[in-house]
């Protein structure tokens, strides 16, 4: 729910790790165009 709120309010979305393996979750999150950090927090700055 939080990720959907961030998306609708135009906030940039970050994922600490890669997309989950569940296809239905992957498609929904991918549509919101998040930045995948893969554990690298320096990409936020």
HELIX and SHEET records of a PDB file:
HELIX    1   1 UNK A    2  UNK A    8  1                                   7    
HELIX    2   2 UNK A   23  UNK A   31  1                                   9    
HELIX    3   3 UNK A   41  UNK A   44  5                                   4    
SHEET    1   A 2 UNK A  14  UNK A  15  0                                        
SHEET    2   A 2 UNK A  35  UNK A  36  1                                        
END                                                                             
